């Protein structure tokens, strides 16, 4: 079973990538990200999902610069 917090973070990063590519991410966010965020919140763990997703997205941007 996968960690709901990791799943939510990964989906937030994917949503940011869609935005960067100029694609409409609203349905992706509604259908995939929101339920994942709710599942992560239900764990009761104190994890800043958005901050971690921003860090990972920033790392992805740096790693893929110039591509």
For each residue, the residues with C-beta under 8 A, 3 or more apart:
1:
2: 6 7
3: 6 7
4: 7 8 36 39 40 42 43
5: 8 9 40 43 45 47 49
6: 2 3 9 10
7: 2 3 4 10 11 36 39 40
8: 4 5 11 12 33 36 37 39 40 49 53
9: 5 6 12 13 49 52 53 56
10: 6 7 13 14
11: 7 8 14 15 32 33 36
12: 8 9 15 16 33 37 49 50 53 57
13: 9 10 16 17 53 56 57 60
14: 10 11 17 18 28
15: 11 12 18 19 25 28 29 33
16: 12 13 19 20 53 57
17: 13 14 20 21 57 60
18: 14 15 21 23 24 25 28
19: 15 16 22 23 25
20: 16 17
21: 17 18
22: 19
23: 18 19
24: 18 27
25: 15 18 19 28 29
26: 29 30
27: 24 30 31
28: 14 15 18 25 31 32 33
29: 15 25 26 32 33 34
30: 26 27 33 34
31: 27 28 34 35
32: 11 28 29 35 36
33: 8 11 12 15 28 29 30 36 37
34: 29 30 31 37 38
35: 31 32 38 39
36: 4 7 8 11 32 33 39 40
37: 8 12 33 34 40 41 49
38: 34 35 41 42
39: 4 7 8 35 36 42 43
40: 4 5 7 8 36 37 43 45 47 49
41: 37 38 44
42: 4 38 39
43: 4 5 39 40
44: 41
45: 5 40
46:
47: 5 40 52
48: 51 52
49: 5 8 9 12 37 40 52 53
50: 12 53 54
51: 48 54 55
52: 9 47 48 49 55 56
53: 8 9 12 13 16 49 50 56 57
54: 50 51 57 58
55: 51 52 58 59
56: 9 13 52 53 59 60
57: 12 13 16 17 53 54 60 61
58: 54 55 61 62
59: 55 56 62 63
60: 13 17 56 57 63 64
61: 57 58 64 65
62: 58 59 65
63: 59 60
64: 60 61 67
65: 61 62
66:
67: 64
